[in-house]
Amino acid sequence: MKNFLLVFTVAMIFVLSGVGSELLAQCPMCRATAESNLANGGTEGKGLNNGIMYMLGMPYVLIGTVAFLWWKHRAKDDELEQA
């Protein structure tokens, strides 16, 4: 079962990294505004993409933190039960 999970995880990383360029798109109105700003020498489009990526990653950071704290607490409880 662990081998399957490892293979599945690695396969998903490769699949999702292959579609990464498509993930930087915004809605049509935001994209048009960002492209026109970039064409005129502005940098708001880059900031918009960075903001989208920040909002995309934040739930994973929060869930990962909660999972890590839960794992540490559970490991501590297991050590106390064995002692």
Phi, psi and omega in degrees: 000322180294323179295319178298317180296319178296314179296318179297317180297314179296319179297318180294324178297315179295318181294314182288330178286338178286338180255016183297327182292332179283343183283349182274003182279151177244187175295160184302321181290318178295320180295317180296318179295316180295319180293319179292325177294317179295323179294330180270008176094006180277172180235015182294329180296320178294320178294324178296315178297319178296322178294321178295316180295324177297314179293329178291321185278336186299318178299324179292323177294316180295314180294321178297321178295315179297318179296319179295316179296320178297317180297315179296319180294320179292320178296322179294320178295321178295322178294322179292324179291325181285336182278000000 
